[in-house]
Amino acid sequence: MQPKKRPNPRPGAAPTRLHKGQGPRRPVGVQALGPVRYEQLRRALHLLNATAEAR
């Protein structure tokens, strides 16, 4: 006997895919940036956030 299929939590929803071995997913607006430019942007935002919290 084969086990029954589990129902989808949301009908019509695409199954979620796990991105194993990859870094965090980039927001859609940042997809056009390459990995180097994305890393530069991420570091700059991190520095801005740190200076804003120091005030």
Sequence and secondary structure as in RCSB ss.txt:
>XXXX:A:sequence
MQPKKRPNPRPGAAPTRLHKGQGPRRPVGVQALGPVRYEQLRRALHLLNATAEAR
>XXXX:A:secstr
        SSTT       TTS     GGGTTS HHHHHHHHHHHHHHHHHHHH 
